[in-house]
Amino acid sequence: MDLSLVKIKIILGFLLSFAITFVAIPTIIRVTRMTGWLDSPDERKVHSKPIPRLAGTAIFASISIVALLVFDNECIGYMNSFLASLIILFFIGIKDDILITAPLTKFLGQLVAVSLVVFLGDVRITNLHGFFHIFYIPDWIGIGITVFVFLIIINAFNFIDGIDGLASIIAIEAAATLGWWFYQRHIYEYTVIAAILIGSLLAYLRYNLSRGENKIFMGDTGTMIIGLTIGLLAIQFNEFVLRFSDLKFFPAPAVSFGIMIIPFYDLMRIVFVRVVSGKHFFEPDKNHIHHIFLRLGFSQRQTLVILSVINLVFIFLSFFLAKYFTIRRLLLILFILIALIIYIPAHILRKKEELRNGE
């Protein structure tokens, strides 16, 4: 593909997705306020007044429309299945954002959506990169692992969408990192996908970070679409690494973990806490990482900056350490580091609450 055409597609994809989302959201806000489809505050939420939460529809529209405009027949195979999966997640998300969907129903919908990408789009993990000395894996195992990874990423982004901007900014960091890697390796279609997602999310942040009447949340529609798109980029990143001889020993799965360290660690931590406490896996609570910082007295903006910077530092750290460590050692190093970093504020919070209860 001609490089000048590639650059045009990247810029056009970014600008069009930004414009569609930016123009669509004010109308969505007016409609949701007229219909009463608002996210009302409760004991587990951090906002204090009803807020529209259907910005995910604008994100869905921008990604779908722009992808259809900028991609040609070369990408039609996996792109058709990807767009079909987006449509499924869109309808599941809209129903949940308006009427509330049973957790099991939502999970089954996610399973159907990611299965389309895996089976019809032929997007799948074929190699474990030497994790536990395993390299090539049979198709039936790779299919199961791929579906599992997609579901983990989708729900990880859904879990961290608890304060303004957090899921979006971390998704932008991940998409920019993966998109740049694909660009450097001349795998341009995935750079275009990353640019489309980034453009849409930047436009959304203009409203999500607003303090006035234009404030809006993306809802489950947005987080699931983000998760599917980042999942596609991350899985293909792991697969395309195998095609380059100079990356023969590159620990791509560990680097992927580092790129999304905050959502991944938050998901693992929440699952552990809920299992230990005997709570249902899908039962919402206020034990997420961002809740720790909020209860310590940090504002939403301060918490957003802290967690976004931590995630960004881990992205650079992952690529740097990948030169020196195998996949298992790098995973262990990253996990220990993030556990220690999050343990400090959690420990301080626990001590403060013990002192408060003792008084």
C-alpha positions in Angstrom: 0.0 0.0 0.0 1.3 3.4 -0.9 2.6 5.3 2.2 1.0 8.6 1.2 -2.4 6.8 0.9 -1.9 5.2 4.3 -1.3 8.5 5.9 -4.4 9.9 4.3 -6.4 7.0 5.6 -5.0 7.4 9.1 -5.7 11.1 9.2 -9.1 10.8 7.5 -10.1 8.0 9.9 -9.1 10.0 12.9 -10.8 13.3 11.7 -14.0 11.7 10.6 -14.5 9.6 13.7 -13.8 12.7 15.8 -16.2 14.8 13.8 -19.0 12.2 13.9 -18.8 11.6 17.7 -18.4 15.4 18.4 -21.5 16.3 16.3 -23.6 13.3 17.5 -23.2 13.6 21.2 -25.1 16.9 21.8 -28.2 15.4 20.0 -27.8 12.2 22.1 -27.7 14.4 25.3 -30.9 16.2 24.3 -32.7 13.0 23.5 -31.7 11.2 26.7 -32.8 14.2 28.8 -36.1 14.4 27.0 -36.8 10.6 27.5 -35.3 10.4 31.0 -32.7 7.8 30.0 -30.2 9.0 32.6 -27.7 7.4 34.9 -29.1 8.1 38.4 -26.7 8.3 41.4 -26.7 5.6 44.0 -24.4 4.3 46.8 -21.8 2.8 44.4 -21.5 5.6 41.9 -19.4 8.7 42.3 -21.7 11.3 40.5 -24.3 13.2 42.5 -26.9 14.0 39.8 -28.5 12.2 36.9 -26.2 12.1 33.8 -27.0 10.9 30.2 -25.1 7.7 29.5 -25.6 6.8 25.8 -22.4 8.3 24.3 -21.5 4.7 23.3 -24.0 5.1 20.5 -21.9 7.9 19.0 -18.7 5.9 19.4 -20.4 2.9 17.7 -21.6 5.0 14.9 -18.3 6.7 14.3 -16.3 3.5 14.3 -18.8 1.6 12.0 -19.3 4.4 9.5 -15.6 5.4 9.2 -14.5 1.8 8.9 -16.9 1.2 6.0 -15.6 4.4 4.3 -11.8 4.0 4.6 -11.3 0.2 4.3 -11.2 -1.5 1.0 -11.9 -5.1 -0.1 -8.5 -6.3 1.1 -9.7 -6.1 4.7 -13.3 -7.2 4.1 -12.9 -10.7 5.7 -12.2 -9.8 9.3 -13.8 -6.3 9.0 -17.2 -7.7 8.2 -17.1 -10.0 11.3 -15.7 -7.1 13.4 -18.5 -4.8 12.4 -21.1 -7.5 13.0 -19.7 -8.0 16.5 -19.9 -4.3 17.1 -23.6 -4.3 16.2 -24.3 -7.1 18.6 -22.5 -5.4 21.4 -24.3 -2.1 20.5 -27.7 -3.6 21.0 -26.7 -5.4 24.2 -25.2 -2.2 25.5 -28.1 0.0 24.6 -30.6 -2.4 26.3 -28.4 -2.5 29.4 -27.9 1.3 29.5 -31.6 2.0 29.2 -33.4 -0.9 30.8 -30.7 -2.9 32.6 -29.8 -6.4 31.2 -29.2 -9.5 33.4 -25.5 -10.0 33.8 -25.7 -13.6 32.4 -27.6 -12.3 29.3 -25.0 -9.6 28.7 -22.2 -12.1 29.1 -23.8 -14.5 26.6 -24.2 -11.6 24.1 -20.5 -10.8 24.5 -19.7 -14.5 23.9 -21.7 -14.5 20.7 -20.1 -11.2 19.5 -16.5 -12.3 20.1 -17.2 -15.7 18.6 -18.1 -14.0 15.3 -14.7 -12.3 15.1 -12.9 -15.5 16.0 -14.7 -17.9 13.7 -15.8 -15.7 10.8 -12.9 -13.2 10.9 -10.3 -15.9 11.5 -8.8 -13.8 14.3 -7.2 -16.2 16.8 -4.2 -16.9 19.0 -2.0 -19.5 17.4 1.1 -19.3 19.6 1.9 -18.8 23.3 5.3 -17.3 22.6 7.1 -19.8 24.9 4.9 -19.2 27.9 5.6 -22.3 30.0 7.7 -23.4 27.1 4.6 -23.7 24.9 4.8 -22.2 21.4 2.4 -23.5 18.7 -1.0 -24.6 19.9 -3.8 -26.5 18.1 -6.7 -24.5 16.6 -9.3 -25.7 19.1 -7.2 -24.5 22.0 -6.3 -21.3 20.3 -10.0 -20.6 19.6 -10.9 -21.0 23.3 -8.0 -18.8 24.5 -8.8 -16.1 21.9 -12.5 -16.0 23.0 -11.4 -15.9 26.7 -8.9 -13.0 26.0 -11.6 -11.0 24.2 -14.0 -11.4 27.1 -11.3 -10.5 29.6 -10.4 -7.3 27.8 -14.1 -6.3 27.2 -15.0 -6.7 30.9 -11.7 -5.2 32.1 -12.6 -1.9 30.4 -16.1 -2.2 31.6 -14.9 -2.5 35.2 -12.6 0.6 35.2 -15.3 2.9 33.7 -16.1 4.2 37.1 -14.8 7.8 36.9 -14.7 10.4 34.2 -12.3 9.6 31.4 -10.5 6.6 32.9 -11.6 3.9 30.5 -11.2 6.3 27.5 -7.7 7.6 28.3 -6.3 4.1 29.0 -7.9 2.9 25.7 -6.3 5.8 23.9 -2.9 5.0 25.4 -3.3 1.3 24.4 -4.6 2.1 20.9 -1.9 4.7 20.3 0.8 2.2 21.4 -0.4 -0.7 19.3 -1.3 1.6 16.4 2.2 3.0 16.4 3.8 -0.5 16.5 1.7 -1.6 13.6 2.7 1.5 11.7 6.4 0.9 12.3 6.0 -2.6 11.0 4.0 -1.5 7.9 0.8 -3.3 9.0 -1.3 -0.2 8.3 -4.9 -1.4 8.5 -4.6 -1.8 12.2 -3.0 1.6 12.6 -6.2 3.0 10.8 -8.4 1.1 13.3 -6.4 2.6 16.2 -6.7 6.1 14.7 -10.5 5.7 14.3 -10.9 4.7 17.9 -8.7 7.4 19.2 -10.5 10.1 17.2 -13.9 9.0 18.6 -12.7 8.8 22.2 -11.0 12.2 22.1 -14.3 13.8 20.9 -16.2 11.9 23.7 -13.7 13.2 26.3 -14.7 16.7 25.4 -18.1 16.0 26.8 -17.3 13.4 29.4 -14.9 15.7 31.2 -17.3 18.6 31.0 -18.8 20.0 34.3 -21.9 21.4 32.7 -25.1 20.3 31.0 -23.1 18.7 28.2 -21.7 16.0 30.4 -22.3 12.4 29.3 -21.2 8.9 30.1 -20.4 6.2 27.4 -22.3 3.4 29.3 -21.8 -0.3 28.7 -22.3 0.3 25.0 -19.1 2.3 24.8 -16.9 0.2 27.1 -17.8 -3.0 25.3 -17.0 -1.5 21.9 -13.7 -0.2 23.3 -12.9 -3.6 24.7 -13.6 -5.4 21.4 -11.5 -2.9 19.4 -8.6 -3.0 21.8 -8.9 -6.8 22.0 -8.6 -7.0 18.2 -5.5 -4.8 18.2 -3.9 -6.7 21.1 -4.5 -10.2 19.7 -3.3 -9.2 16.2 -0.2 -7.6 17.8 0.6 -10.9 19.5 0.1 -12.8 16.2 2.0 -10.4 13.9 5.1 -10.3 16.2 5.6 -14.0 15.1 6.2 -12.9 11.5 9.4 -10.9 12.3 12.7 -12.7 12.8 14.1 -9.9 14.9 11.2 -10.4 17.4 11.6 -14.2 17.7 11.9 -14.0 21.5 9.8 -10.9 22.0 7.4 -11.5 25.0 4.3 -10.1 23.4 1.7 -11.4 25.8 3.6 -9.9 28.8 3.9 -6.6 26.9 0.2 -6.7 26.2 -0.4 -7.1 29.9 1.7 -4.1 30.6 -0.1 -1.9 27.9 -3.4 -2.5 29.8 -2.0 -2.9 33.3 -4.6 -0.8 35.1 -7.7 -2.5 33.7 -6.2 -6.0 33.9 -5.0 -5.6 37.5 -8.3 -4.1 38.5 -10.2 -7.0 37.1 -8.0 -9.6 38.8 -8.1 -7.7 42.1 -11.9 -7.4 42.0 -12.5 -11.0 41.0 -10.2 -12.1 43.9 -11.9 -9.8 46.4 -15.4 -11.0 45.4 -14.5 -14.6 45.4 -12.9 -14.3 48.9 -15.8 -12.3 50.3 -18.4 -14.7 48.8 -20.0 -12.1 46.5 -21.4 -12.8 43.1 -18.9 -12.1 40.3 -21.2 -9.6 38.6 -22.3 -7.9 41.8 -21.2 -4.2 41.6 -19.3 -2.6 44.5 -16.9 0.2 45.4 -13.7 -1.8 45.7 -12.1 -0.8 42.4 -8.7 0.8 42.2 -10.2 4.2 41.5 -12.4 4.0 44.5 -9.3 3.6 46.7 -7.9 6.9 45.6 -11.3 8.6 45.9 -11.8 7.4 49.5 -8.3 8.7 50.3 -9.5 12.2 49.4 -8.3 12.5 45.8 -10.6 14.1 43.3 -11.8 12.4 40.2 -9.5 14.4 38.1 -6.5 13.7 40.3 -7.3 10.0 40.3 -7.7 10.0 36.6 -4.2 11.6 36.2 -2.6 9.2 38.7 -3.9 6.0 37.1 -3.4 7.2 33.5 0.2 8.1 34.3 0.8 4.8 36.0 -0.6 2.9 33.0 1.5 5.0 30.6 4.7 4.4 32.6 4.0 0.6 32.5 3.7 0.8 28.7 7.2 2.3 28.4 8.5 -0.1 31.0 7.1 -3.1 29.3 8.7 -2.4 26.0 12.0 -1.6 27.7 12.1 -4.7 29.9 11.0 -6.9 27.0 14.6 -6.6 25.7 16.0 -8.4 28.8 13.4 -10.7 30.2 11.4 -13.8 29.1 7.7 -13.8 29.1 7.2 -15.4 32.5 9.7 -13.2 34.2 8.4 -10.0 32.6 4.8 -10.9 33.6 6.0 -11.6 37.2 7.9 -8.3 37.4 5.0 -6.3 36.0 2.5 -8.0 38.3 4.7 -7.5 41.4 5.3 -3.8 40.6 1.6 -2.9 40.0 0.6 -4.9 43.1 3.1 -3.0 45.2 2.1 0.4 43.7 -1.6 -0.2 44.4 -0.9 -1.8 47.8 0.5 1.4 49.2 -2.7 3.6 48.9 -4.8 0.6 49.8 -2.8 0.1 53.0 -3.0 3.8 53.9 -6.7 3.7 53.3 -7.1 0.7 55.5 -5.2 2.3 58.3 -7.2 5.5 58.1 -10.4 3.6 58.2 -9.3 1.5 61.2 -8.4 4.7 63.0 -11.7 6.3 62.1 -13.6 3.2 63.3 -11.6 3.1 66.5 -12.5 6.6 67.4 
